[in-house]
């Protein structure tokens, strides 16, 4: 199906010097090329896009080379011969060129046998109808929308469909199941029933996809405006149990003696939605995903009450193995999320009682630079349906935030460093390296955090001498 009038609405985007140069080259060489995929979809949706895919019936590398040569400026073209693609950056936009292809798959692999093909072949191999739209760059029909699978209607109707039979599409490349869910989450679209049922039917095929590719799609779901759409779909189609069993196990409500607990999966994805309104920090969003991950292992029914004692500590200890399995980074990102998971109950407990400066100092000491992110996570964790409870929590959290600010300004505890180091303790007290040095150092720290002494060298030095005279054994 071809549309000219629809494209007239975004003619300004086609008034692009790169596109005009390509059109001239095509005319001179009697070739055809098309804008395709995400750039066209986002153009119709009026979303910003900094990546442009151009498919040519012929050599993508050659077209990229000729285009770069005719544009002003010294443009460096990157060639990827194994994939038959080329790419360059022009005024902040990435242009990728590839020859039209057709693909065939074996049952055991998502890596296809690739051959040269026509535009139709290339559109047939696309994952979704909304990503199979093309715009001609040939002079005779410049700007014409090529839409063989009614992708334009699917965009208007906010529906996710596959170009071919979904069983073929998903069996050939099971990652497309993840992409269908991801686009539904990013765009707030619905997956049509036939496509949805096919994902459920083919879900086990996801096992042939590498963890790296899966986590890439999960990252994009977590980054989406309302991540719960993607996580709920992953649960509903059966993929979540296979790719993220720890999150899957949060789902469900158990009832004993008429007493139930909340569904911790639905609570978690609501927390992720809440935090997504306040931060684009993907690792803070991931902290929301993981904050209650220890609840299934900690759940107990005691004295007719459901408890999840120590789920914060259990969750923190679970994270390294989850990160390894899911191919998440085993670096400062893991430590950051471990800290937030371990501490996420502390501000809540502080908000329930009279807040002492000592408790605030210890929270500042333990959270360090992450204290603001911790408070953002805790505020997102308020998911009660009772408005008076929500107002009460936010009022108390506001008090906690103010206390944190006041105590930090006065005592400089965040990222606190001891005013007296171990070497000075040994030298002053004539101690060898031993546990006594650590005991003195901890005593100084506790005295400062408890407000017994000021956070200064002079106060700490005086306290050290006094403490040593009273508590250290002398020969």
N, C-alpha and C positions, 0 to 999 in steps of 0.2 A: 504494500500500500504506500502511495506517495502523497505527501502533503506539501503544498507550496504556501498556502495562506497562513498556516500555523507558524511557519518559520519567519514570516514577515514581522511577527511580533518581537523577535529578537535579532533583527537585522543588524543592530548596532554591534553585536558580538561578532558578526561575520565581517564587519569592516575592520579587519585585523591585517596588518601588513604581512604577517607570516602566511595567512591563508591566501592573500592576494598573490604573493610570490609563488606559492604552491600551485595555484590555479594557472598562472602563466606557464610554469614548467610543464604542467599536465597538458596544456593546450599545444605547446611546442612539440612535445614528445608523443602526443596522441595516447595518453594514459588516463586512468581514472583513479581517484583517491577520495576518501571520505573521512570526515570527523565521525567518531564512533564511541559508543560506550558511555562512561560516566560524565564526560564533558557535555554531551548532548542531553543526557538525562537532567543534569544540574542546570543547564541552560533553560530547559522547559520549566523546571521547578524554581527558577530564579535563585539558585544557590551559587555562591562563589566557588570557583574551581581553578586550581593552579596547576592542573595536569591536563594535557590535551593528548588524546590518542588519535593517530592518523593511520588509517589502513589504506594501502595502495595495492592495486592488482599489478604486482610486479615486485621490484626490490625496494624495500623500505630504507635500507642503508643508503642506496644510491640517491633516493629522493631527499633524504636528510642532508646528505653531503651537498647536493645542488642547491637546496634551500638555504643552508647556512652560508654558502658562498655568495649568494645574491643579497643577503641581508646586510645592513650596515653594521660594522663592528667586527672584532675578531672573535667569532663564535667557535667555541670548541665543541666538536661532535664526539660523543662517546659511542663506540660500536660494540655490540654484543653478538659476535658472529655465531655462537652456539645457538642463539635464539632468533637470529635473523632480524634483530632490531637495532635501532640507533636512537640517540636521544641528545637534545641540547637544551640549554636554558636561554631564554630570550626575555629580558625585562621582567625577571621574576617568575616566569611561567615555564614549566617543563613540557617540551614537545617530544613525544615518542612516536617513532615511525616503524611500522611493521608491514610486511607483505601479507596479503589476504591468505588465509590458511584453511585447510580442512583437516579434521582429526579423526583418528580411529583409536579405540581403546581395547586393552585386554582386561580380563576380569580381575587379575591380580594386582593391577597397578593403576594409579591415576595419571601416569606419564604417557601421553598419547604418541602414536605414530603420526608425524606432521607432514603434510604435503602442501604444495602451492594450490591455491584455490581461488574461487570467485568471491565477490562481496557476499553473495547468498550463502556460500559455504562458511564464510567467516561469521556471518550473523547466526547461522544455525548452531555454531559451537558456543555461543554466548550462554551465560548462566541463567539470565532472567530476561524477560521481554523488555523491561525498562532499561536494560543495559545493551540491548541489541539494536537500538535506534542509530541510524546513520544520517549524515548530512553531506550532500555532494559538494565537492570543491571544483568540479568541472565547470568550464565557462558556460556551456550551453544549458545547464540546469543548476547553476551555482545557488546553494542555499536550500535545495529541495530536500525534504525529509523523507528518508527511505525507512519504512516501518512495516516489515512483512508480518509481524506478529501482534499487531495492534497494541504496541507498547505505549503509544500516546494515550489510548483509552485507559490502559491500566494505571498510568500516572494520574489521570483525571479521577479515576475511581479508587485510587490508593490501594491497589491490589498487587501482590507479588505472585507472578506466574513464571513458568519456564517456557522457552520458545518451542521446544519439542516435547514429546511425552515425558513427564517428570521422572518416570522410572528409568528411562534411558539417560536423561540428563544427570540424575543423582548417582546412578550406578556407574556411569562412565567416570565421573569425578565427584566423589562424595563430599569434597570440601564445599561444593555448591550448596549443600544442605545448610552448612554453617553460614554461608554468604546470604542465603535467603532469609535466615533468621536475623542476621546482622542488619540487612537493609530494612527489614520490617521494623527493627528497633531504631535505626538511625532516622528513618523517614516517617515513622508512626503509620506504616501501612499494614494491611491485613494480608496474611497468606491465604490464597484461595484454597478451597477444600480439597481439590484434586492434588494440588501441590503439597498441602499439609499431610494428607493421607500417604502420599508417596514418601515423604521424609520419614514418617513413622515406620513404613514398610522397609525402607532401605537403611535405617539408622545404624545397623551393625557394620555397614560398609565404612563408617567413619574410622574404624580400627586401622585401615591402611594409610590413613593420613598422618603425617608426622606431627609430633606435639608442637613443634615450632609454628606450623601453619595454623593449628587450632588456636594457640594462644594469641596469634596475630588477630584472628577474628574476635576472640574474647576481649582483647584490648579495645577493639572498635565498638563492641557492645557496651563495655564499661564507659567509653568516652561519649556515648550517644546521649541525647538530651534526657531521655527517660529510660535508663538501662533495664528497668523491671520488665519492659516489653520483651526484650531479648531473652532474659533469664527465664521468664514465665513460658515463653515459646519453647526454649530448650527443654524445659521440664515437660511440657505438654506433648512434644513430639518424641520424647524418650532419649534425646541426645545427652541431657545433663547427667544422667546416671552413668553414662559411658565416659564422658570427658571430665567430669568434675563431681565424683561420687560424694565427696565430703560436704559439698553444698546441697546435693540431692538429699542427703540423709537428714537435713534440717526440716524437711517437709513432713507434715502430718501432725495430727493432734491425738494424744492418748488420753483416755478417760478412765479413771478409777474412782469407785465410790461416788460417782457423779461429779468428780473434780477433774477439770481439764486444764491444759496449759495452752498458750497461744501457738500458732503455727510459726515456727521460727524461720522457715524459708520465706514465707510471705512477709514476715516482719523484716527480714534482712534485705529483701529487694526493695522494700519501702524505704528503709534507711538509706540505701544506695541512691534512690530517687531524691530523697531529701538532701543528701550531701551534694548531688549533682547540680542542685539549684544554686549552690554557694561556692563551688570550686571547680576549676578545670584540671586540677592536679590529679592525674590518673592514679597515682599511688595512694593518695588520700581516699580516692573512690574505691580502690582495691582494699584498703583498710576497712572500709564499710562492708565490703563483700565478706571479709574474713572475720569481722569482729566477734561473731557468736559461733564460730566454726567448732568450738570445743563443747557446745551444749549437748550434742547427742551422747558423748562419752561421760558427761558429768551428771546427766539426768537421773534423779532419784525421787521416789515417792515416800516421804517421811512425815509421820504425824498428820496424814491426810492433806499434805501440801506437796506440790511439785517444786523441787529445788534444782538449781544448776550451779551449785557451789564450785568455785575454782575453775569455771569454764574459761575465764580470762587466762589463767596460767596454763591450762591444758591447751587452749587454742594457740598460745604463743609457742608451746613446745611442738605442736603439730606442723607448724608452718615450714620448717626447713625441708621436711620430706615431701610436703605438698609442692613447694617451689621446685624441688628437684624433678619430681614427676611431671609437672606441668611445663617445665622448661622456663620458669620465671627466673629472674636474675638472683644469684646467690651472693649478693653484695650489700651495699648500704641500703638498697631498696627493701631487702628482706629484714634487715635490722630495724629500719624505720617502721615497717608494718608490725613487726613483733612488739616494738615499744608501744605503739598505739593500741594493739590488741590487749597487751598486758595491763595497760593503764586505763582502759576505757570505762571502768566502773568507778574509778577514784573520784572524779568530779561529781558523779551522780551521788555517791555517798556523802561527799562534802555538802552537796546542796540539800541533803535531808536533815542536816543538823546545824548547830551553831558552829561557825567556822573559826578555828583558831589560827593565829598567824603561823604557828608551828606546822600545822597540817598543810597550809598554803606553801610554806618554804619547802617542805618535803616534796610536794607535787611539782614545784618549780625545779627542784634539784633533779628529780627523777625524769621529768619530761624534757627539760632543757629547751632547745630551740623548737621542739615539736609541741610545746604547750598550747599554742594557738590552734594548730591542726587538731590536737586532742579535744579541745573545747568544741571545735566545729563538728567533729565526729560525735561527741556526746549530745550536742544539740540535735543532730540528725537522728540520733537514737530515740528521740521522743516520738513515739508513734501511737500514743493513746487516742482512742476515738472520743474520749471525754474532754471537752474543751477546758473545763476548769482545771483538770490535771495538767494539761499542756501549758496553760497560762502560769500555773504555779511553778512548774519545772523551769520555764524560761525566765521567770522572775528570779528564782534562786540561782540559776546559771549566770544571770546578769550580775548578781552579787558576787559570785565566785570570780567572774572575769574582773570585776573592779578590784577585788581583794588581791588577785594575782598581779594586777598592774601596780597597786599601791605598795605591796610588799617587795616587788621587784625593783621599783624605783628607790625604795629605802634601803634594801639589803643586798641588791645585786646578786641574787642566788642563781638565776638562769645560767646554765653552763658554768656553774661555780667551780673554781679551782681552789684547792686548799691553800690558805695563806702561808702555811709552813709545810715543806715537803719532807719526805722521809729522810733524806740525807742530813738535813738540818736537825731533825729529831735525834738521829744517831749521834751527831757531833755534839749537840748541846747536852744531851743526857748520857753521853758516853756509853751508847748501846751498840752491840754488834747487830748485823742483819738478823732479825728475829721477829717472832710474832708480837713481841712487845711494841715494836715500832708501829705495826699496823693497829694495835690496840690504842695507842696514843693518838694516831692519826684519825681513827674513827671517833674517838672521844671528842677531839676538837671539832670534827664535822658535826657530830650530834649536838654539841653545845651551841654551835652557830645556828643550826637548823631549828633547835628548840628555843632559840632566843635568849639563851643564858648569857652569851657574850656577843659583841659586835663582830661583823664579818671584816676584821682587820688584822694586820700582822701583830700589832701591839697587844691586842686583846687575846689573840690566839697564843702568843708567846708566853704571856703571863699565866694563861690557863694551863698550858703544857707543863710549866714548872710546878704549879700547884698540884695538878693531877698526878704527875710522876712521883711527887713526894708522898702522896697519900696511897697510891694504888700499885705502884711497881715494886716488886720484891727486890730488896737490896741484899747483896752478899755481905 
